[in-house]
Amino acid sequence: MTMSSSVEVFLWPRKVVVCLLYSGLMVGTTHVFIAGPFAYLGYTPRDWTGVEIVVWVLAVSLLGVINFARWIYPSQVAYTFLICTIAIPLVSIPVFWGPLSSSRLIQLQATTVVTFMVMRICLAGGRNPVRGLDLPSPAFWTLLAVISIIGLGYLLVSTGLSPHLLSFSDVYEQRDEYAQSVTSLGSYLVGWIGAGILPTILAVGLYKKNRNISLASSAAILVLYSVTGNKSYVVGIGLTLIAYYLCAESRRQGYRWFSALGVLVALGAIFDYLQGGYSLTTLLVRRALATAGLNTAYYFDFFSNNPRYGLHQSILSFAGSPPYQLSPPQLIGVKYYGSSSLAANANLIADGYANFGVLGCILMGIVFALYLRFVDKASKHLPLQVSGPALTLVLVAAANSAALTVLSTHGGLVLLVLMLCLPPVVRPSVRQAREHGHGARGSERRRVAAP
């Protein structure tokens, strides 16, 4: 047994306990703050059994075991985040709410754990660096700034919507206005710029401790929020800051995403308890975590007994027509929410099952894991405090969208291209700064002493 594997085994108890606490906190918060007010959205209690509770605990424990003990590559940061936002909700929420029978529930839990095990295997081993177009740093950043400004300008002009202060209670009306006015190009630009370009700029600004870059990129992300009404942009800024903090050399332990997100959930629950409401828990738990678990249960319930898409609504459309006129999220929205305008977006597990069943879940997991592995190779020349946080909004999209959609529409491939071409990012060390200061003062003393 190698030294690294010995460390992994030694840390198993900590990883498992953190996973169990995180899962229990999410379930408890959903029960106290969400299940009652949002019962009409499907949060109807299940008659769970003792066996299902045991399987739930085992599934969560296995996910804790396979999590990375320490992050070296951005894919490992991403993997932990996806366990928090996809895997844990999928094996936890359908135990207590939703339509699944006991056998379907165990199928969902087993499929989720196996998919993440396969992803873990895909992310094993070292990485050989790959580089793309090597542009001079000034030219690269000028080009990126021009693309961002033109893209945002086109979006504002083509939609006719102007940025303005937008409260969370106003987002639904804003989303309707945006959906009615956005062009096809505009919808792509939102994902490419919002999840691919701007988080990368923000990560670089944070690493270089450049306030102007950090504030400008954050402001641009908020502009996208004010135009689209998509709350994930606001949450994404906070998660990017957290990722930057966690990717510091002294904080790269794999359990820290669980701790960070768990603290956010706990603070949201405390705030809502004191206020007598559910505003923060519905944002941090229901929308970001629990609904993905509930929607995936609907996917498993429906596509276990009905024809699957086989990607005929996507990249295999040339091979034949899909069995339904609606997309998978729209179809589930009609069947379980009674609304064609409500898209029941989920994640790579749900999308994989809608297309090819259990095998599709594993295939989508492999696709996304290989994408993350290539991000590692493309960003080998960058500090983890840049490449890790830059992935955040792509990962937020992955927790609520199909894997292929994340890559093509929500900035995944754009981010990969940026990682390939991004010039090395260097931050002067404290010692270099001090030496530079001493040198400058010494030169000044010499000039003063000169006759």
NUTORVO-102185 format. One record per residue (C-alpha): residue number from 0; x, y, z. Coordinates in nm, 3 decimals. Each point is the difference from the previous one (the first is absolute). Example, Ala and Ser with C-alpha at 12.3 -4.5 7.8 and 13.67 -1.06 7.14 Angstrom:
BEGIN
@nr->0&east->1.230&north->-0.450&up->0.780
@nr->1&east->0.137&north->0.344&up->-0.066
//
This chain:
BEGIN
@nr->0&east->0.000&north->0.000&up->0.000
@nr->1&east->0.140&north->0.340&up->-0.101
@nr->2&east->0.029&north->0.298&up->0.233
@nr->3&east->-0.283&north->0.188&up->-0.179
@nr->4&east->-0.238&north->-0.296&up->0.021
@nr->5&east->0.086&north->-0.043&up->0.369
@nr->6&east->-0.096&north->0.365&up->0.060
@nr->7&east->-0.326&north->-0.055&up->-0.193
@nr->8&east->-0.094&north->-0.295&up->0.222
@nr->9&east->0.095&north->0.191&up->0.315
@nr->10&east->-0.235&north->0.285&up->-0.101
@nr->11&east->-0.300&north->-0.223&up->-0.081
@nr->12&east->-0.176&north->0.056&up->0.336
@nr->13&east->0.024&north->0.378&up->-0.028
@nr->14&east->-0.123&north->-0.001&up->-0.361
@nr->15&east->-0.292&north->-0.228&up->0.083
@nr->16&east->-0.107&north->0.196&up->0.309
@nr->17&east->0.009&north->0.331&up->-0.188
@nr->18&east->-0.211&north->-0.151&up->-0.280
@nr->19&east->-0.256&north->-0.137&up->0.243
@nr->20&east->-0.027&north->0.329&up->0.190
@nr->21&east->-0.041&north->0.193&up->-0.325
@nr->22&east->-0.269&north->-0.237&up->-0.126
@nr->23&east->-0.186&north->0.006&up->0.331
@nr->24&east->0.012&north->0.381&up->0.012
@nr->25&east->-0.142&north->0.024&up->-0.352
@nr->26&east->-0.281&north->-0.245&up->0.076
@nr->27&east->-0.082&north->0.168&up->0.333
@nr->28&east->-0.011&north->0.347&up->-0.155
@nr->29&east->-0.225&north->-0.127&up->-0.280
@nr->30&east->-0.235&north->-0.156&up->0.254
@nr->31&east->-0.024&north->0.307&up->0.224
@nr->32&east->-0.006&north->0.286&up->-0.251
@nr->33&east->-0.084&north->-0.134&up->-0.346
@nr->34&east->-0.221&north->-0.310&up->-0.001
@nr->35&east->-0.305&north->0.178&up->0.145
@nr->36&east->-0.011&north->0.324&up->-0.202
@nr->37&east->0.102&north->-0.176&up->-0.322
@nr->38&east->-0.204&north->-0.319&up->0.028
@nr->39&east->-0.179&north->0.107&up->-0.319
@nr->40&east->0.332&north->-0.037&up->-0.187
@nr->41&east->0.027&north->-0.366&up->0.089
@nr->42&east->0.139&north->0.010&up->0.353
@nr->43&east->-0.255&north->-0.256&up->0.114
@nr->44&east->0.130&north->-0.238&up->0.269
@nr->45&east->0.085&north->-0.361&up->-0.084
@nr->46&east->-0.064&north->-0.289&up->0.234
@nr->47&east->0.367&north->-0.085&up->0.042
@nr->48&east->0.118&north->-0.320&up->0.164
@nr->49&east->0.289&north->-0.094&up->0.227
@nr->50&east->0.170&north->-0.186&up->-0.286
@nr->51&east->-0.014&north->0.314&up->-0.216
@nr->52&east->0.163&north->0.201&up->0.279
@nr->53&east->0.282&north->-0.256&up->0.023
@nr->54&east->0.053&north->0.010&up->-0.377
@nr->55&east->-0.001&north->0.380&up->0.012
@nr->56&east->0.271&north->0.003&up->0.268
@nr->57&east->0.208&north->-0.256&up->-0.192
@nr->58&east->-0.029&north->0.196&up->-0.325
@nr->59&east->0.104&north->0.327&up->0.166
@nr->60&east->0.289&north->-0.178&up->0.175
@nr->61&east->0.126&north->-0.146&up->-0.328
@nr->62&east->-0.007&north->0.343&up->-0.159
@nr->63&east->0.206&north->0.127&up->0.292
@nr->64&east->0.254&north->-0.279&up->-0.044
@nr->65&east->0.054&north->0.061&up->-0.374
@nr->66&east->0.038&north->0.376&up->0.042
@nr->67&east->0.355&north->0.130&up->-0.039
@nr->68&east->0.193&north->0.049&up->0.324
@nr->69&east->0.193&north->0.294&up->-0.146
@nr->70&east->-0.037&north->0.203&up->-0.320
@nr->71&east->0.285&north->0.021&up->-0.247
@nr->72&east->-0.190&north->0.070&up->-0.322
@nr->73&east->-0.308&north->0.215&up->-0.070
@nr->74&east->-0.191&north->-0.315&up->-0.098
@nr->75&east->0.034&north->-0.120&up->0.358
@nr->76&east->-0.143&north->0.325&up->0.135
@nr->77&east->-0.283&north->-0.040&up->-0.252
@nr->78&east->-0.058&north->-0.364&up->0.092
@nr->79&east->-0.052&north->0.085&up->0.367
@nr->80&east->-0.235&north->0.282&up->-0.095
@nr->81&east->-0.203&north->-0.236&up->-0.219
@nr->82&east->-0.028&north->-0.253&up->0.284
@nr->83&east->-0.140&north->0.283&up->0.216
@nr->84&east->-0.244&north->0.137&up->-0.259
@nr->85&east->-0.098&north->-0.310&up->-0.203
@nr->86&east->0.085&north->-0.330&up->0.169
@nr->87&east->-0.101&north->0.074&up->0.360
@nr->88&east->-0.337&north->0.157&up->-0.093
@nr->89&east->-0.078&north->-0.291&up->-0.235
@nr->90&east->0.059&north->-0.271&up->0.259
@nr->91&east->-0.165&north->0.200&up->0.282
@nr->92&east->-0.302&north->0.206&up->-0.105
@nr->93&east->-0.199&north->-0.277&up->-0.181
@nr->94&east->0.014&north->-0.210&up->0.317
@nr->95&east->-0.237&north->0.241&up->0.174
@nr->96&east->-0.190&north->0.174&up->-0.281
@nr->97&east->-0.119&north->-0.087&up->-0.347
@nr->98&east->-0.165&north->-0.284&up->-0.194
@nr->99&east->0.259&north->-0.278&up->-0.005
@nr->100&east->-0.072&north->-0.352&up->0.115
@nr->101&east->0.259&north->-0.167&up->0.221
@nr->102&east->0.155&north->-0.191&up->-0.291
@nr->103&east->0.022&north->0.311&up->-0.221
@nr->104&east->0.151&north->0.197&up->0.287
@nr->105&east->0.276&north->-0.256&up->0.050
@nr->106&east->0.057&north->-0.005&up->-0.377
@nr->107&east->0.047&north->0.380&up->0.002
@nr->108&east->0.236&north->-0.013&up->0.298
@nr->109&east->0.206&north->-0.288&up->-0.143
@nr->110&east->0.020&north->0.167&up->-0.343
@nr->111&east->0.118&north->0.327&up->0.156
@nr->112&east->0.271&north->-0.166&up->0.210
@nr->113&east->0.123&north->-0.218&up->-0.289
@nr->114&east->0.008&north->0.300&up->-0.237
@nr->115&east->0.211&north->0.199&up->0.243
@nr->116&east->0.228&north->-0.299&up->0.057
@nr->117&east->0.058&north->-0.022&up->-0.375
@nr->118&east->0.066&north->0.375&up->-0.013
@nr->119&east->0.253&north->-0.042&up->0.282
@nr->120&east->0.182&north->-0.266&up->-0.204
@nr->121&east->0.005&north->0.232&up->-0.303
@nr->122&east->0.167&north->0.270&up->0.213
@nr->123&east->0.272&north->-0.227&up->0.142
@nr->124&east->0.368&north->0.031&up->-0.087
@nr->125&east->0.219&north->0.287&up->-0.118
@nr->126&east->-0.042&north->0.257&up->-0.276
@nr->127&east->0.217&north->0.100&up->-0.295
@nr->128&east->-0.036&north->0.371&up->-0.082
@nr->129&east->-0.163&north->0.115&up->-0.324
@nr->130&east->0.030&north->0.355&up->-0.129
@nr->131&east->-0.198&north->0.189&up->-0.262
@nr->132&east->0.063&north->0.328&up->-0.179
@nr->133&east->0.280&north->0.183&up->0.183
@nr->134&east->-0.095&north->0.368&up->-0.018
@nr->135&east->0.196&north->0.276&up->0.176
@nr->136&east->-0.168&north->0.088&up->0.326
@nr->137&east->-0.105&north->0.359&up->-0.099
@nr->138&east->-0.149&north->-0.124&up->-0.328
@nr->139&east->-0.188&north->-0.284&up->0.171
@nr->140&east->-0.158&north->0.219&up->0.269
@nr->141&east->-0.085&north->0.275&up->-0.248
@nr->142&east->-0.171&north->-0.254&up->-0.226
@nr->143&east->-0.190&north->-0.151&up->0.293
@nr->144&east->-0.115&north->0.343&up->0.120
@nr->145&east->-0.117&north->0.095&up->-0.350
@nr->146&east->-0.193&north->-0.328&up->-0.040
@nr->147&east->-0.167&north->0.048&up->0.339
@nr->148&east->-0.099&north->0.362&up->-0.066
@nr->149&east->-0.132&north->-0.074&up->-0.350
@nr->150&east->-0.187&north->-0.306&up->0.124
@nr->151&east->-0.165&north->0.187&up->0.288
@nr->152&east->-0.077&north->0.291&up->-0.230
@nr->153&east->-0.165&north->-0.226&up->-0.256
@nr->154&east->-0.205&north->-0.167&up->0.273
@nr->155&east->-0.127&north->0.331&up->0.136
@nr->156&east->-0.078&north->0.145&up->-0.344
@nr->157&east->-0.163&north->-0.314&up->-0.141
@nr->158&east->-0.225&north->-0.057&up->0.303
@nr->159&east->-0.078&north->0.365&up->0.061
@nr->160&east->0.042&north->-0.065&up->0.372
@nr->161&east->0.205&north->0.238&up->0.213
@nr->162&east->0.191&north->-0.098&up->0.315
@nr->163&east->-0.174&north->0.104&up->0.320
@nr->164&east->-0.017&north->-0.097&up->0.364
@nr->165&east->-0.196&north->-0.324&up->0.015
@nr->166&east->-0.123&north->-0.160&up->0.321
@nr->167&east->-0.041&north->-0.376&up->0.023
@nr->168&east->-0.378&north->0.044&up->0.008
@nr->169&east->0.005&north->0.170&up->-0.343
@nr->170&east->0.201&north->-0.265&up->-0.186
@nr->171&east->-0.294&north->-0.198&up->-0.137
@nr->172&east->-0.146&north->0.293&up->-0.190
@nr->173&east->0.348&north->0.091&up->-0.123
@nr->174&east->0.057&north->-0.357&up->-0.121
@nr->175&east->-0.319&north->0.014&up->-0.205
@nr->176&east->0.104&north->0.329&up->-0.162
@nr->177&east->0.346&north->-0.137&up->-0.074
@nr->178&east->-0.135&north->-0.327&up->-0.146
@nr->179&east->-0.232&north->0.192&up->-0.232
@nr->180&east->0.267&north->0.240&up->-0.127
@nr->181&east->0.328&north->-0.194&up->-0.011
@nr->182&east->0.135&north->-0.118&up->-0.335
@nr->183&east->0.162&north->-0.339&up->-0.062
@nr->184&east->0.345&north->0.159&up->-0.007
@nr->185&east->-0.081&north->0.196&up->0.315
@nr->186&east->-0.094&north->-0.317&up->0.191
@nr->187&east->0.335&north->-0.153&up->-0.089
@nr->188&east->0.191&north->0.317&up->0.088
@nr->189&east->-0.154&north->0.007&up->0.347
@nr->190&east->0.140&north->-0.345&up->0.081
@nr->191&east->0.334&north->0.049&up->-0.174
@nr->192&east->0.072&north->0.335&up->0.164
@nr->193&east->-0.177&north->-0.055&up->0.332
@nr->194&east->0.133&north->-0.347&up->0.081
@nr->195&east->0.314&north->-0.017&up->-0.213
@nr->196&east->0.169&north->0.339&up->-0.039
@nr->197&east->-0.101&north->0.216&up->0.297
@nr->198&east->0.071&north->-0.259&up->0.276
@nr->199&east->0.346&north->-0.051&up->-0.151
@nr->200&east->0.067&north->0.374&up->0.007
@nr->201&east->-0.130&north->0.017&up->0.357
@nr->202&east->0.227&north->-0.289&up->0.107
@nr->203&east->0.304&north->0.169&up->-0.153
@nr->204&east->-0.090&north->0.331&up->0.165
@nr->205&east->-0.031&north->-0.170&up->0.339
@nr->206&east->0.331&north->-0.183&up->-0.039
@nr->207&east->0.188&north->0.311&up->-0.110
@nr->208&east->-0.176&north->0.198&up->0.276
@nr->209&east->-0.116&north->0.250&up->-0.262
@nr->210&east->-0.313&north->0.166&up->0.134
@nr->211&east->-0.085&north->0.172&up->-0.328
@nr->212&east->-0.009&north->-0.328&up->-0.193
@nr->213&east->-0.190&north->-0.179&up->0.277
@nr->214&east->-0.262&north->0.274&up->0.036
@nr->215&east->-0.043&north->0.048&up->-0.375
@nr->216&east->-0.055&north->-0.372&up->-0.066
@nr->217&east->-0.238&north->-0.030&up->0.297
@nr->218&east->-0.196&north->0.302&up->-0.124
@nr->219&east->-0.025&north->-0.154&up->-0.347
@nr->220&east->-0.136&north->-0.324&up->0.149
@nr->221&east->-0.258&north->0.204&up->0.193
@nr->222&east->-0.100&north->0.169&up->-0.327
@nr->223&east->-0.078&north->-0.345&up->-0.140
@nr->224&east->-0.206&north->-0.074&up->0.312
@nr->225&east->-0.195&north->0.323&up->-0.036
@nr->226&east->-0.077&north->-0.076&up->-0.365
@nr->227&east->-0.075&north->-0.374&up->0.022
@nr->228&east->-0.142&north->-0.023&up->0.353
@nr->229&east->0.220&north->-0.307&up->0.056
@nr->230&east->0.086&north->-0.016&up->0.371
@nr->231&east->0.287&north->-0.241&up->-0.065
@nr->232&east->0.214&north->0.296&up->-0.112
@nr->233&east->-0.031&north->0.165&up->0.341
@nr->234&east->0.062&north->-0.329&up->0.180
@nr->235&east->0.283&north->-0.074&up->-0.244
@nr->236&east->0.197&north->0.308&up->0.105
@nr->237&east->-0.013&north->-0.113&up->0.362
@nr->238&east->0.095&north->-0.356&up->-0.089
@nr->239&east->0.292&north->0.124&up->-0.209
@nr->240&east->0.130&north->0.195&up->0.299
@nr->241&east->-0.040&north->-0.309&up->0.220
@nr->242&east->0.179&north->-0.218&up->-0.258
@nr->243&east->0.288&north->0.249&up->-0.013
@nr->244&east->0.030&north->-0.019&up->0.379
@nr->245&east->-0.020&north->-0.381&up->0.009
@nr->246&east->0.259&north->-0.046&up->-0.278
@nr->247&east->0.274&north->0.168&up->0.202
@nr->248&east->0.294&north->-0.233&up->0.063
@nr->249&east->-0.086&north->-0.051&up->0.367
@nr->250&east->-0.373&north->-0.072&up->-0.056
@nr->251&east->-0.021&north->-0.255&up->-0.282
@nr->252&east->-0.153&north->-0.285&up->0.200
@nr->253&east->-0.286&north->-0.170&up->-0.182
@nr->254&east->-0.253&north->0.035&up->0.281
@nr->255&east->0.012&north->0.380&up->0.001
@nr->256&east->-0.268&north->0.049&up->-0.267
@nr->257&east->-0.236&north->-0.191&up->0.229
@nr->258&east->0.096&north->0.220&up->0.293
@nr->259&east->-0.040&north->0.323&up->-0.199
@nr->260&east->-0.336&north->-0.087&up->-0.154
@nr->261&east->-0.120&north->-0.147&up->0.329
@nr->262&east->0.079&north->0.326&up->0.180
@nr->263&east->-0.193&north->0.193&up->-0.267
@nr->264&east->-0.302&north->-0.229&up->0.043
@nr->265&east->0.018&north->0.029&up->0.380
@nr->266&east->0.026&north->0.380&up->-0.010
@nr->267&east->-0.291&north->0.016&up->-0.242
@nr->268&east->-0.208&north->-0.220&up->0.230
@nr->269&east->0.084&north->0.212&up->0.305
@nr->270&east->-0.090&north->0.319&up->-0.188
@nr->271&east->-0.333&north->-0.140&up->-0.120
@nr->272&east->-0.082&north->-0.134&up->0.346
@nr->273&east->0.055&north->0.343&up->0.154
@nr->274&east->-0.197&north->0.171&up->-0.278
@nr->275&east->-0.276&north->-0.258&up->-0.004
@nr->276&east->0.035&north->-0.058&up->-0.374
@nr->277&east->0.182&north->-0.213&up->-0.256
@nr->278&east->0.165&north->0.249&up->-0.239
@nr->279&east->0.361&north->-0.114&up->0.045
@nr->280&east->-0.070&north->-0.370&up->0.039
@nr->281&east->-0.207&north->-0.003&up->-0.317
@nr->282&east->0.294&north->0.156&up->-0.187
@nr->283&east->0.283&north->-0.200&up->0.157
@nr->284&east->-0.173&north->-0.334&up->0.053
@nr->285&east->-0.319&north->-0.034&up->-0.202
@nr->286&east->0.118&north->0.153&up->-0.326
@nr->287&east->0.370&north->-0.093&up->0.016
@nr->288&east->-0.021&north->-0.349&up->0.155
@nr->289&east->-0.332&north->-0.161&up->0.087
@nr->290&east->-0.191&north->0.070&up->-0.322
@nr->291&east->0.269&north->-0.174&up->-0.206
@nr->292&east->-0.050&north->-0.310&up->0.215
@nr->293&east->-0.377&north->0.018&up->-0.033
@nr->294&east->0.009&north->0.062&up->-0.377
@nr->295&east->0.237&north->-0.293&up->-0.052
@nr->296&east->-0.246&north->-0.221&up->0.188
@nr->297&east->-0.264&north->0.110&up->-0.251
@nr->298&east->0.232&north->-0.090&up->-0.289
@nr->299&east->0.055&north->-0.347&up->0.144
@nr->300&east->-0.371&north->-0.044&up->0.069
@nr->301&east->-0.108&north->0.100&up->-0.352
@nr->302&east->0.273&north->-0.144&up->-0.222
@nr->303&east->-0.002&north->-0.334&up->0.177
@nr->304&east->-0.334&north->-0.070&up->-0.167
@nr->305&east->0.004&north->0.218&up->-0.312
@nr->306&east->0.215&north->0.033&up->-0.315
@nr->307&east->0.333&north->0.178&up->0.035
@nr->308&east->0.146&north->0.268&up->-0.224
@nr->309&east->0.323&north->-0.171&up->-0.107
@nr->310&east->0.144&north->0.349&up->-0.064
@nr->311&east->-0.233&north->0.034&up->-0.300
@nr->312&east->-0.094&north->0.344&up->0.131
@nr->313&east->0.369&north->0.092&up->0.007
@nr->314&east->0.315&north->-0.108&up->-0.184
@nr->315&east->-0.164&north->-0.313&up->-0.150
@nr->316&east->-0.298&north->0.184&up->-0.148
@nr->317&east->0.119&north->-0.104&up->-0.348
@nr->318&east->-0.065&north->-0.365&up->0.094
@nr->319&east->-0.372&north->0.048&up->0.057
@nr->320&east->-0.264&north->0.202&up->0.179
@nr->321&east->-0.029&north->-0.005&up->0.380
@nr->322&east->-0.303&north->-0.176&up->0.152
@nr->323&east->-0.136&north->0.330&up->0.136
@nr->324&east->-0.037&north->0.351&up->-0.142
@nr->325&east->0.113&north->0.157&up->0.327
@nr->326&east->0.354&north->-0.003&up->0.142
@nr->327&east->0.059&north->-0.219&up->0.310
@nr->328&east->-0.026&north->0.291&up->0.249
@nr->329&east->-0.318&north->0.128&up->-0.166
@nr->330&east->-0.150&north->-0.349&up->-0.014
@nr->331&east->0.061&north->-0.060&up->0.372
@nr->332&east->-0.135&north->0.349&up->0.069
@nr->333&east->-0.326&north->-0.090&up->-0.171
@nr->334&east->-0.032&north->-0.346&up->0.153
@nr->335&east->0.082&north->0.089&up->0.361
@nr->336&east->-0.047&north->0.375&up->0.032
@nr->337&east->-0.286&north->0.041&up->-0.247
@nr->338&east->0.170&north->0.283&up->-0.187
@nr->339&east->0.177&north->0.003&up->-0.337
@nr->340&east->0.169&north->0.327&up->0.095
@nr->341&east->0.165&north->-0.153&up->0.307
@nr->342&east->0.314&north->-0.185&up->-0.104
@nr->343&east->0.095&north->-0.269&up->0.251
@nr->344&east->0.375&north->0.035&up->-0.050
@nr->345&east->0.215&north->-0.252&up->0.180
@nr->346&east->0.355&north->-0.126&up->-0.062
@nr->347&east->0.216&north->-0.254&up->-0.182
@nr->348&east->-0.161&north->-0.293&up->0.186
@nr->349&east->-0.354&north->0.103&up->-0.092
@nr->350&east->0.093&north->0.083&up->-0.359
@nr->351&east->0.192&north->-0.325&up->-0.042
@nr->352&east->-0.296&north->-0.201&up->0.125
@nr->353&east->-0.241&north->0.187&up->-0.229
@nr->354&east->0.213&north->-0.100&up->-0.298
@nr->355&east->0.140&north->-0.349&up->0.064
@nr->356&east->-0.101&north->-0.107&up->0.349
@nr->357&east->0.264&north->-0.103&up->0.256
@nr->358&east->0.265&north->-0.039&up->-0.272
@nr->359&east->-0.071&north->0.357&up->-0.111
@nr->360&east->0.068&north->0.131&up->0.351
@nr->361&east->0.341&north->-0.167&up->0.003
@nr->362&east->0.080&north->0.119&up->-0.354
@nr->363&east->-0.088&north->0.362&up->0.087
@nr->364&east->0.214&north->-0.029&up->0.313
@nr->365&east->0.292&north->-0.119&up->-0.213
@nr->366&east->-0.051&north->0.283&up->-0.250
@nr->367&east->0.007&north->0.265&up->0.271
@nr->368&east->0.290&north->-0.161&up->0.186
@nr->369&east->0.209&north->-0.009&up->-0.321
@nr->370&east->-0.086&north->0.365&up->-0.057
@nr->371&east->0.123&north->0.083&up->0.351
@nr->372&east->0.314&north->-0.205&up->-0.059
@nr->373&east->0.075&north->0.199&up->-0.314
@nr->374&east->-0.054&north->0.324&up->0.195
@nr->375&east->0.275&north->-0.128&up->0.233
@nr->376&east->0.235&north->-0.051&up->-0.295
@nr->377&east->-0.085&north->0.338&up->-0.150
@nr->378&east->0.050&north->0.186&up->0.331
@nr->379&east->0.314&north->-0.179&up->0.122
@nr->380&east->0.192&north->0.328&up->-0.033
@nr->381&east->-0.243&north->0.186&up->0.226
@nr->382&east->-0.029&north->0.016&up->0.381
@nr->383&east->-0.287&north->-0.200&up->0.146
@nr->384&east->-0.133&north->0.325&up->0.148
@nr->385&east->-0.069&north->0.110&up->-0.359
@nr->386&east->-0.109&north->-0.320&up->-0.176
@nr->387&east->-0.215&north->-0.125&up->0.289
@nr->388&east->-0.215&north->0.311&up->0.054
@nr->389&east->-0.027&north->0.058&up->-0.377
@nr->390&east->-0.204&north->-0.323&up->-0.025
@nr->391&east->-0.260&north->0.102&up->0.257
@nr->392&east->-0.283&north->0.128&up->-0.219
@nr->393&east->0.044&north->-0.287&up->-0.245
@nr->394&east->-0.043&north->-0.235&up->0.296
@nr->395&east->-0.310&north->0.189&up->0.119
@nr->396&east->-0.143&north->-0.056&up->-0.348
@nr->397&east->0.099&north->-0.369&up->0.012
@nr->398&east->-0.205&north->-0.046&up->0.317
@nr->399&east->-0.312&north->0.117&up->-0.186
@nr->400&east->0.051&north->-0.087&up->-0.368
@nr->401&east->0.092&north->-0.284&up->-0.234
@nr->402&east->0.372&north->-0.064&up->-0.042
@nr->403&east->0.008&north->0.070&up->-0.375
@nr->404&east->-0.201&north->0.320&up->0.051
@nr->405&east->0.248&north->0.116&up->0.264
@nr->406&east->0.290&north->-0.051&up->-0.240
@nr->407&east->-0.161&north->0.161&up->-0.304
@nr->408&east->-0.232&north->0.267&up->0.139
@nr->409&east->0.103&north->0.072&up->0.359
@nr->410&east->0.365&north->0.088&up->-0.053
@nr->411&east->0.172&north->-0.336&up->0.046
@nr->412&east->0.186&north->-0.008&up->-0.331
@nr->413&east->0.064&north->0.376&up->0.010
@nr->414&east->0.166&north->-0.043&up->0.340
@nr->415&east->0.213&north->-0.283&up->-0.138
@nr->416&east->0.122&north->0.220&up->-0.287
@nr->417&east->0.083&north->0.276&up->0.249
@nr->418&east->0.200&north->-0.242&up->0.214
@nr->419&east->0.192&north->-0.112&up->-0.310
@nr->420&east->0.091&north->0.354&up->-0.102
@nr->421&east->0.020&north->0.183&up->0.332
@nr->422&east->0.349&north->0.144&up->0.058
@nr->423&east->0.175&north->-0.105&up->0.321
@nr->424&east->-0.134&north->0.191&up->0.299
@nr->425&east->0.266&north->0.106&up->0.249
@nr->426&east->-0.051&north->0.175&up->0.331
@nr->427&east->0.310&north->0.160&up->0.157
@nr->428&east->0.093&north->-0.168&up->0.325
@nr->429&east->0.035&north->0.193&up->0.326
@nr->430&east->0.376&north->-0.045&up->-0.015
@nr->431&east->0.018&north->0.140&up->-0.353
@nr->432&east->-0.212&north->0.296&up->0.102
@nr->433&east->0.225&north->0.070&up->0.298
@nr->434&east->0.315&north->-0.031&up->-0.208
@nr->435&east->-0.149&north->0.234&up->-0.256
@nr->436&east->-0.082&north->0.248&up->0.275
@nr->437&east->0.350&north->-0.020&up->0.152
@nr->438&east->0.154&north->0.047&up->-0.343
@nr->439&east->-0.210&north->0.306&up->-0.071
@nr->440&east->0.084&north->0.157&up->0.337
@nr->441&east->0.370&north->-0.078&up->-0.050
@nr->442&east->-0.001&north->0.169&up->-0.340
@nr->443&east->-0.172&north->0.303&up->0.151
@nr->444&east->0.264&north->0.018&up->0.276
@nr->445&east->0.277&north->-0.018&up->-0.258
@nr->446&east->-0.156&north->0.278&up->-0.203
@nr->447&east->-0.029&north->0.220&up->0.311
@nr->448&east->0.359&north->-0.068&up->0.104
@nr->449&east->0.140&north->0.071&up->-0.348
@nr->450&east->0.178&north->0.338&up->-0.037
//
